[in-house]
């Protein structure tokens, strides 16, 4: 089962870590994932799973899902855009 729920906004994550003065290791410990996972997500080498997303939302007051997840309006191959009403 795939646990990837979306593409995180890596610029937002880097900014959050900078504002909070956190290293990747410290950030990982706070959200309950490994340092290597944080590094891979921030560098775009893997998507963030539910544990990562929930960890950020539960541990950083004021952070919203809208800030954390990039909205990609690209439809999967074979799908057509819905017509405007």
N, CA, C and O atoms as a MOPAC input file, in Angstrom:
PM7 MOZYME 1SCF
protein

 N      0.83800 1    -1.17900 1     0.00000 1
 C      0.00000 1     0.00000 1     0.00000 1
 C      0.88100 1     1.24000 1     0.00000 1
 O      1.81400 1     1.34400 1     0.79600 1
 N      0.59400 1     2.15600 1    -0.87000 1
 C      1.36300 1     3.37400 1    -0.98500 1
 C      0.94400 1     4.35400 1     0.09900 1
 O     -0.24800 1     4.55200 1     0.33400 1
 N      1.92300 1     4.96800 1     0.75900 1
 C      1.65900 1     5.86700 1     1.86900 1
 C      1.95800 1     7.32300 1     1.51000 1
 O      1.97700 1     8.17700 1     2.39700 1
 N      2.19000 1     7.62200 1     0.24600 1
 C      2.53800 1     8.94800 1    -0.21000 1
 C      1.25700 1     9.74600 1    -0.45200 1
 O      0.46300 1     9.39800 1    -1.32600 1
 N      1.05200 1    10.82700 1     0.32900 1
 C     -0.19800 1    11.57600 1     0.20700 1
 C     -0.06100 1    12.87700 1    -0.55600 1
 O     -1.05700 1    13.56900 1    -0.76500 1
 N      1.10900 1    13.22100 1    -0.96600 1
 C      1.23100 1    14.44200 1    -1.72800 1
 C      2.65100 1    14.97100 1    -1.73100 1
 O      3.56100 1    14.41300 1    -1.11800 1
 N      2.79500 1    16.04300 1    -2.43000 1
 C      4.08600 1    16.68500 1    -2.57000 1
 C      4.16400 1    17.84600 1    -1.58900 1
 O      3.38200 1    18.79300 1    -1.67500 1
 N      5.10000 1    17.77300 1    -0.66700 1
 C      5.22400 1    18.86400 1     0.29000 1
 C      5.93400 1    20.04100 1    -0.35500 1
 O      6.72500 1    19.88200 1    -1.28500 1
 N      5.64100 1    21.20300 1     0.15100 1
 C      6.30000 1    22.41900 1    -0.30300 1
 C      7.64400 1    22.49000 1     0.41700 1
 O      7.71900 1    22.90400 1     1.57400 1
 N      8.68900 1    22.08600 1    -0.27100 1
 C     10.00300 1    22.01200 1     0.35800 1
 C     10.51400 1    23.39400 1     0.75900 1
 O     11.23300 1    23.52200 1     1.74900 1
 N     10.15400 1    24.41900 1     0.00900 1
 C     10.56400 1    25.77300 1     0.39200 1
 C      9.91900 1    26.16100 1     1.72500 1
 O     10.55800 1    26.79200 1     2.56600 1
 N      8.65100 1    25.78100 1     1.91300 1
 C      7.97600 1    26.04900 1     3.18100 1
 C      8.66200 1    25.30600 1     4.31600 1
 O      8.90200 1    25.88400 1     5.37600 1
 N      8.98400 1    24.02100 1     4.10700 1
 C      9.65900 1    23.23800 1     5.15800 1
 C     11.00900 1    23.84300 1     5.52500 1
 O     11.33800 1    23.95500 1     6.70600 1
 N     11.78300 1    24.23000 1     4.53600 1
 C     13.09000 1    24.83100 1     4.80400 1
 C     12.92600 1    26.13100 1     5.57700 1
 O     13.69100 1    26.40800 1     6.50200 1
 N     11.93600 1    26.92300 1     5.20200 1
 C     11.66600 1    28.18400 1     5.88700 1
 C     11.24000 1    27.93900 1     7.33600 1
 O     11.69400 1    28.63100 1     8.24700 1
 N     10.36900 1    26.95100 1     7.54300 1
 C      9.90500 1    26.60900 1     8.88200 1
 C     11.08700 1    26.19700 1     9.76200 1
 O     11.20100 1    26.63200 1    10.90800 1
 N     11.94900 1    25.36800 1     9.22100 1
 C     13.11200 1    24.91400 1     9.97500 1
 C     14.04600 1    26.08500 1    10.29900 1
 O     14.61600 1    26.15100 1    11.38800 1
 N     14.19400 1    27.00000 1     9.34900 1
 C     15.06900 1    28.15800 1     9.56100 1
 C     14.49800 1    29.07800 1    10.63800 1
 O     15.22100 1    29.51800 1    11.53200 1
 N     13.19600 1    29.36800 1    10.55000 1
 C     12.54000 1    30.24200 1    11.53000 1
 C     12.62000 1    29.64900 1    12.93000 1
 O     12.82400 1    30.37100 1    13.90600 1
 N     12.46000 1    28.33800 1    13.02600 1
 C     12.49500 1    27.64900 1    14.31700 1
 C     13.92300 1    27.30400 1    14.74500 1
 O     14.14000 1    26.75900 1    15.82700 1
 N     14.90100 1    27.62900 1    13.87900 1
 C     16.31400 1    27.35400 1    14.14100 1
 C     16.55600 1    25.87400 1    14.43400 1
 O     17.19000 1    25.51700 1    15.42700 1
 N     16.03200 1    25.01900 1    13.54300 1
 C     16.13600 1    23.57500 1    13.70900 1
 C     16.98200 1    22.95900 1    12.59900 1
 O     16.87000 1    23.33700 1    11.43300 1
 N     17.81600 1    22.02000 1    12.97500 1
 C     18.53500 1    21.21700 1    11.98800 1
 C     17.56600 1    20.15700 1    11.45900 1
 O     16.48300 1    19.96600 1    12.01200 1
 N     17.95900 1    19.48100 1    10.39800 1
 C     17.13100 1    18.39000 1     9.88000 1
 C     16.94300 1    17.31400 1    10.95200 1
 O     15.85300 1    16.76000 1    11.09400 1
 N     17.99400 1    17.02300 1    11.69500 1
 C     17.90900 1    15.99400 1    12.74700 1
 C     16.94400 1    16.40200 1    13.84900 1
 O     16.15000 1    15.58300 1    14.31100 1
 N     17.00200 1    17.64600 1    14.27000 1
 C     16.09600 1    18.13800 1    15.30800 1
 C     14.65000 1    18.12000 1    14.81600 1
 O     13.74000 1    17.71700 1    15.54100 1
 N     14.45500 1    18.55900 1    13.58700 1
 C     13.12700 1    18.57000 1    12.98000 1
 C     12.56900 1    17.15100 1    12.92500 1
 O     11.41200 1    16.91500 1    13.27300 1
 N     13.39800 1    16.21500 1    12.48900 1
 C     12.99300 1    14.80700 1    12.39700 1
 C     12.57500 1    14.26500 1    13.75500 1
 O     11.56400 1    13.57200 1    13.86500 1
 N     13.34300 1    14.57400 1    14.77900 1
 C     13.02000 1    14.08800 1    16.12500 1
 C     11.66900 1    14.65000 1    16.58800 1
 O     10.86600 1    13.92800 1    17.18000 1
 N     11.42500 1    15.91500 1    16.32300 1
 C     10.16900 1    16.55600 1    16.73800 1
 C      8.96600 1    15.91600 1    16.05500 1
 O      7.94400 1    15.67500 1    16.69700 1
 N      9.08300 1    15.63800 1    14.74800 1
 C      7.91400 1    15.10200 1    14.03000 1
 C      7.83700 1    13.57400 1    14.06500 1
 O      6.86000 1    12.99000 1    13.59600 1
 N      8.86100 1    12.92900 1    14.61800 1
 C      8.80600 1    11.48200 1    14.81200 1
 C      9.17100 1    10.63200 1    13.61300 1
 O      8.64000 1     9.53600 1    13.43300 1
 N     10.08700 1    11.14200 1    12.78900 1
 C     10.58000 1    10.36100 1    11.64900 1
 C     12.10300 1    10.38600 1    11.67500 1
 O     12.70300 1    11.09700 1    12.48100 1
 N     12.72100 1     9.61800 1    10.80200 1
 C     14.18200 1     9.58900 1    10.75400 1
 C     14.73700 1    10.82800 1    10.05600 1
 O     14.06700 1    11.47100 1     9.24900 1
 N     15.99500 1    11.13800 1    10.40000 1
 C     16.68000 1    12.24400 1     9.73900 1
 C     16.76900 1    11.99400 1     8.23700 1
 O     16.59900 1    12.91400 1     7.43800 1
 N     17.03500 1    10.74400 1     7.85800 1
 C     17.16300 1    10.43800 1     6.42600 1
 C     15.85400 1    10.69500 1     5.68600 1
 O     15.87100 1    11.12300 1     4.53200 1
 N     14.71100 1    10.43700 1     6.34000 1
 C     13.43100 1    10.71300 1     5.69200 1
 C     13.26600 1    12.21200 1     5.46600 1
 O     12.86700 1    12.64100 1     4.38400 1
 N     13.57200 1    13.00000 1     6.47900 1
 C     13.46300 1    14.46200 1     6.32900 1
 C     14.36000 1    14.93100 1     5.19400 1
 O     13.94200 1    15.73300 1     4.35900 1
 N     15.57400 1    14.44000 1     5.16100 1
 C     16.51300 1    14.83200 1     4.11600 1
 C     15.99300 1    14.46800 1     2.73200 1
 O     16.06900 1    15.28000 1     1.80900 1
 N     15.47000 1    13.26700 1     2.58000 1
 C     14.95600 1    12.82900 1     1.27600 1
 C     13.73800 1    13.64400 1     0.84300 1
 O     13.60900 1    13.98800 1    -0.33200 1
 N     12.84900 1    13.95300 1     1.78000 1
 C     11.66000 1    14.74500 1     1.44700 1
 C     12.08200 1    16.15100 1     1.03600 1
 O     11.62400 1    16.66100 1     0.01300 1
 N     12.94400 1    16.77600 1     1.81600 1
 C     13.38000 1    18.14400 1     1.52800 1
 C     14.12800 1    18.23500 1     0.20300 1
 O     14.03900 1    19.24700 1    -0.49200 1
 N     14.85500 1    17.19900 1    -0.14500 1
 C     15.60800 1    17.20300 1    -1.40000 1
 C     14.81000 1    16.65800 1    -2.58100 1
 O     15.34000 1    16.52100 1    -3.68300 1
 N     13.53500 1    16.34800 1    -2.34800 1
 C     12.66900 1    15.90500 1    -3.44500 1
 C     12.89100 1    14.47600 1    -3.89200 1
 O     12.45900 1    14.09600 1    -4.98000 1
 N     13.55700 1    13.67700 1    -3.07300 1
 C     13.84300 1    12.29400 1    -3.44700 1
 C     12.76000 1    11.31600 1    -3.03700 1
 O     12.79800 1    10.14900 1    -3.42600 1
 N     11.78200 1    11.78500 1    -2.24300 1
 C     10.64400 1    10.94700 1    -1.87100 1
 C      9.50100 1    11.85200 1    -1.45000 1
 O      9.69600 1    13.00300 1    -1.06000 1
 N      8.32000 1    11.30100 1    -1.54200 1
 C      7.14900 1    12.03300 1    -1.08100 1
 C      7.00600 1    11.88100 1     0.42300 1
 O      7.57500 1    10.97400 1     1.03100 1
 N      6.24100 1    12.77900 1     1.00500 1
 C      5.99700 1    12.70900 1     2.44600 1
 C      4.80400 1    11.80200 1     2.69700 1
 O      3.76400 1    11.93500 1     2.05200 1
 N      4.95700 1    10.90100 1     3.61400 1
 C      3.85800 1    10.01300 1     3.97700 1
 C      3.00700 1    10.64200 1     5.06600 1
 O      3.26700 1    11.75700 1     5.51700 1
 N      1.99900 1     9.91300 1     5.47000 1
 C      1.07200 1    10.43500 1     6.47000 1
 C      1.76300 1    10.71700 1     7.79200 1
 O      1.45000 1    11.71300 1     8.44400 1
 N      2.69500 1     9.86700 1     8.20700 1
 C      3.39100 1    10.08400 1     9.47600 1
 C      4.14900 1    11.40500 1     9.45700 1
 O      4.16000 1    12.13000 1    10.45200 1
 N      4.77600 1    11.71700 1     8.34500 1
 C      5.52400 1    12.96600 1     8.18700 1
 C      4.57200 1    14.15800 1     8.27400 1
 O      4.79700 1    15.08800 1     9.04800 1
 N      3.51500 1    14.12200 1     7.47700 1
 C      2.55800 1    15.23600 1     7.43000 1
 C      1.90100 1    15.44600 1     8.78800 1
 O      1.84500 1    16.57000 1     9.28700 1
 N      1.40900 1    14.37500 1     9.38300 1
 C      0.73800 1    14.47100 1    10.68400 1
 C      1.72600 1    14.96300 1    11.74100 1
 O      1.36400 1    15.74900 1    12.61600 1
 N      2.96000 1    14.50200 1    11.66000 1
 C      3.98200 1    14.95000 1    12.60800 1
 C      4.20600 1    16.44700 1    12.54700 1
 O      4.33200 1    17.09800 1    13.58500 1
 N      4.25600 1    16.99900 1    11.35400 1
 C      4.43000 1    18.44900 1    11.20300 1
 C      3.20000 1    19.18300 1    11.73200 1
 O      3.32600 1    20.12200 1    12.51800 1
 N      2.02000 1    18.75900 1    11.30600 1
 C      0.79200 1    19.44400 1    11.71400 1
 C      0.55100 1    19.37800 1    13.21600 1
 O      0.05700 1    20.34100 1    13.80400 1
 N      0.89000 1    18.26400 1    13.84100 1
 C      0.66700 1    18.10600 1    15.28500 1
 C      1.69500 1    18.82500 1    16.14900 1
 O      1.42800 1    19.12700 1    17.31200 1
 N      2.86000 1    19.09800 1    15.59000 1
 C      3.93900 1    19.64500 1    16.40800 1
 C      4.31400 1    21.09200 1    16.11700 1
 O      5.14500 1    21.67000 1    16.81700 1
 N      3.71100 1    21.67600 1    15.09700 1
 C      3.99900 1    23.06700 1    14.77200 1
 C      2.68900 1    23.83300 1    14.67800 1
 O      2.02800 1    23.85300 1    13.64000 1
 N      2.33300 1    24.46200 1    15.79400 1
 C      1.08000 1    25.19400 1    15.89100 1
 C      1.01300 1    26.26500 1    14.80500 1
 O      1.97500 1    26.99300 1    14.55700 1
 N     -0.13700 1    26.33600 1    14.17600 1
 C     -0.36800 1    27.34400 1    13.15300 1
 C     -0.05700 1    26.89300 1    11.73400 1
 O     -0.46700 1    27.55000 1    10.77800 1
 N      0.66000 1    25.78500 1    11.57700 1
 C      0.94600 1    25.26600 1    10.23900 1
 C     -0.29800 1    24.55300 1     9.73100 1
 O     -0.87900 1    23.72200 1    10.42800 1
 N     -0.70100 1    24.88700 1     8.50600 1
 C     -1.89200 1    24.27700 1     7.91300 1
 C     -1.50100 1    23.32900 1     6.78900 1
 O     -0.40400 1    23.40300 1     6.23600 1
 N     -2.41400 1    22.45300 1     6.47600 1
 C     -2.18400 1    21.51300 1     5.37100 1
 C     -1.98700 1    22.27000 1     4.05500 1
 O     -1.22500 1    21.84000 1     3.19000 1
 N     -2.67700 1    23.39300 1     3.91600 1
 C     -2.54100 1    24.20900 1     2.70400 1
 C     -1.15300 1    24.80000 1     2.53900 1
 O     -0.69600 1    24.99700 1     1.41300 1
 N     -0.48000 1    25.08300 1     3.63600 1
 C      0.89200 1    25.58600 1     3.57100 1
 C      1.86500 1    24.46100 1     3.26800 1
 O      2.86900 1    24.65900 1     2.58300 1
 N      1.56400 1    23.30500 1     3.77600 1
 C      2.49100 1    22.18400 1     3.73300 1
 C      2.47500 1    21.41200 1     2.41700 1
 O      3.51500 1    20.94000 1     1.95700 1
 N      1.30100 1    21.28500 1     1.81700 1
 C      1.15300 1    20.47600 1     0.60700 1
 C      1.00500 1    21.36100 1    -0.62300 1
 O      0.21400 1    22.30300 1    -0.63100 1
 N      1.76700 1    21.05200 1    -1.64900 1
 C      1.64500 1    21.76000 1    -2.92300 1
 C      0.41600 1    21.25200 1    -3.64300 1
 O      0.13700 1    20.05300 1    -3.65300 1
 N     -0.30200 1    22.15500 1    -4.23500 1
 C     -1.44600 1    21.76500 1    -5.05900 1
 C     -0.95200 1    21.58000 1    -6.48200 1
 O     -0.47400 1    22.52300 1    -7.11300 1
 N     -1.06900 1    20.38400 1    -6.97100 1
 C     -0.66900 1    20.07500 1    -8.34000 1
 C     -1.93500 1    19.84100 1    -9.14300 1
 O     -2.64600 1    18.86000 1    -8.92600 1
 N     -2.21100 1    20.73300 1   -10.05900 1
 C     -3.44400 1    20.64300 1   -10.82700 1
 C     -3.30600 1    19.75200 1   -12.05900 1
 O     -4.19200 1    19.72900 1   -12.91400 1
 N     -2.20400 1    19.02500 1   -12.14800 1
 C     -1.99900 1    18.13300 1   -13.27200 1
 C     -2.80900 1    16.85600 1   -13.07100 1
 O     -2.71700 1    16.20600 1   -12.03000 1
 N     -3.58800 1    16.51300 1   -14.06000 1
 C     -4.38000 1    15.28200 1   -13.98300 1
 C     -3.55300 1    14.10700 1   -14.48800 1
 O     -2.68700 1    14.28800 1   -15.34400 1
 N     -3.80200 1    12.92000 1   -13.97900 1
 C     -3.09700 1    11.74500 1   -14.48500 1
 C     -3.33100 1    11.55900 1   -15.98000 1
 O     -4.35700 1    11.98800 1   -16.50800 1
 N     -2.39400 1    10.93000 1   -16.65400 1
 C     -2.48200 1    10.68800 1   -18.09100 1
 C     -3.80400 1     9.99300 1   -18.41100 1
 O     -4.19500 1     9.05000 1   -17.72400 1
 N     -4.47200 1    10.44800 1   -19.42600 1
 C     -5.72400 1     9.84500 1   -19.83900 1
 C     -6.95200 1    10.57900 1   -19.32300 1
 O     -8.06000 1    10.33700 1   -19.80000 1
 N     -6.77100 1    11.47100 1   -18.35600 1
 C     -7.89100 1    12.24400 1   -17.84800 1
 C     -7.95800 1    13.58400 1   -18.56800 1
 O     -6.93600 1    14.16300 1   -18.93600 1
 N     -9.15700 1    14.05500 1   -18.75600 1
 C     -9.34900 1    15.35500 1   -19.40200 1
 C     -9.82700 1    16.34800 1   -18.35800 1
 O    -10.48000 1    15.98600 1   -17.38000 1
 N     -9.48900 1    17.60300 1   -18.58700 1
 C     -9.92300 1    18.65000 1   -17.66300 1
 C    -11.43000 1    18.75000 1   -17.68900 1
 O    -12.06400 1    18.60900 1   -18.73500 1
 N    -11.99900 1    18.99900 1   -16.50400 1
 C    -13.44700 1    19.19100 1   -16.41100 1
 C    -13.80500 1    20.51700 1   -17.06000 1
 O    -13.06000 1    21.49200 1   -16.95800 1
 N    -14.93900 1    20.54400 1   -17.72200 1
 C    -15.39200 1    21.77500 1   -18.36100 1
 C    -15.94800 1    22.70700 1   -17.30400 1
 O    -16.59900 1    22.26700 1   -16.35600 1
 N    -15.69300 1    23.98300 1   -17.46600 1
 C    -16.21800 1    24.99200 1   -16.53000 1
 C    -17.71100 1    25.08000 1   -16.67000 1
 O    -18.25800 1    24.94400 1   -17.76400 1
 N    -18.37700 1    25.31100 1   -15.54100 1
 C    -19.83500 1    25.42700 1   -15.53400 1
 C    -20.28700 1    26.77000 1   -16.02900 1
 O    -21.48800 1    27.03400 1   -16.08800 1

